Each structure stands twice: as C-alpha cells, then as structure tokens.
C-alpha cells in the first residue's frame, strides 16, 4: 500500500483559512447564510470553518449538522452493511437563506444529493452551495460540482482519500492511499 501526503500542517490550515475568506467575500456578515456540516466527517470541517470565521470577523455564523443516513440511495440495498444514524441538529430557519453544505470529500456526488434531499425537511433555502476540502474530480456519478474547493485530486476508483482531523485523529492531514498492484 502506497500513501501520498496531499496536505498537512501549515498548508492544511492555510487551505481552511482560504475557504473561509471565500465565504466571507461571498456572504459578508452571514445574516442570510448558514453552514451545514454533513455527518459524520463534514462536521469537523464545518466547525473549523465556523471557528475560523469567528476569529477572522468576530461573527458567529449559524451552524447545523445533518445526518443523511435515511436519504442515501443505498440505504436498503441487499448486502450493504448496516448503517448507523447520527444526529441532525438544525435549530434555525433555513427558508430563504443561503445554505452552505460542507463535507470533507466529494467523490461520486451521492452524499451531496442525499444531503440536498434531507435539507428539504427544513424548509426551502434561497440558495444552496457546496464547500468541500477535497474534490475527487474524475469519479462523479451525479452532476454535482462544489462552489468552494480546498484541493482537487485526480484519482482513480481504487484509490482512497483519507482526511484526518486533529480533534479525532491526532493530526490534520489529507492522504491518498493506493493499493499496491500485483505484477
């Protein structure tokens, strides 16, 4: 197995700050925008984004977390491993607001489609945007593109992108894992 470090340390932090700066440029005082972290791993990025925006601007942006388990199109597939649901916490109105969905890795687009479906239960947003730390460009199954991208990775289906978070994994990093091919 080969591991290639794509991002770590100071560059990881700079990437998050750049994403925050882009959000600030587009949403100003965030009076009409909210952040929604997609469970499980998108919530770490969403909390980091919220915290960094507060440090940069003094603004406390509304943040929710969304579980998409029961909206997934593979939820009832035979042979699929049982999924464990996480909690959804959205304690504000999204009607008419710009909703920024946040996830760590965009791959096939299916998670984001599920998140868009799940958000309908919370009202009709004025606009929906997508922020991802990693965009795996060449594996899309659904025509979904991010509005904000930390890094883009050109990878094949057999490779994995692993995002580690200091809060749960002891460090911040993005690693591309390639299974060793037999000769």
Buried (B, 14 or more C-beta within 10 A) or exposed (E): EEEEEBBBEEBBBEBBBEBBEBBBEBBEEBEEBBBBBBBBBBBBBBBBBBBBBEEEBEBEBBBBBBBBBEBBEEEEEEEEEEEEEBEBEBEEEBEEBBBBBBBBBBBBBBBBBBBBBBBEEBBEBEEBBBBBBBBBBEBBEEEBEBBBBBBBBEBEEEBBBBBBBEEEEEEBBBBBBBEEEEE
